[in-house]
Amino acid sequence: MKYEDLKKFTISTKTSKSTIYRFYKKNEDLFAETKKPSGKRLFPIDHARYFDSEMMFDENKVLRQENQSMRNLIDCLADKESLQHTFWQMDWSFFFTVSYKSERNKTSCFKQMHGLYDYLNKKYQDSTELRLFFTTEPFTNRSGHHNHFVIHVGNKKLHEQIVTDIQQYFNYDRTDVSIYDRYKAGLFYMSKEKLNGEDWDFISNTAKTKEDESQA
């Protein structure tokens, strides 16, 4: 943890010394995180966010969303026969979001996801187990849809290369990726109230997809 003396901390927080000390008087647990190694009080730089109302508003918004997602997840997991429960129990490697440059509809997004999986499965074949679960959602600030998906890559030696492959596959679009966290990354789409039609699919080289079933 990095620290600043009071003079620098007043600049970082854009507030006065008296305001800073009033804050710590009300929040003794945070004051305990400060230190005084040589007669001069030092303040954690990370504490500056508590004096930024916009940043605190954004953090509170994220926390409310995560709390709602957790409640949704708990409700879904209560039904052990649900798809959400089944998917949550599986191992996943990465969580991706693909924001398409063009305005794609649900059908187009569905084909994009299957196209990605087919490309990876053909390239790596029997060298790794692959499975992918995706959902399609509309943008809130423009027309068109985007995709969230998790992918499991059994061979950990291929993790870095496959992430690169996915980013190159969508090189005209925006992709965001993070290591899968079953308590964060997967919460939103696995806790959706419903999974309908072309809004989602589960694809695996060891399981039939909805496209396989429709062609059977």
Disulfide bonds with the S-S distance in Angstrom:
none
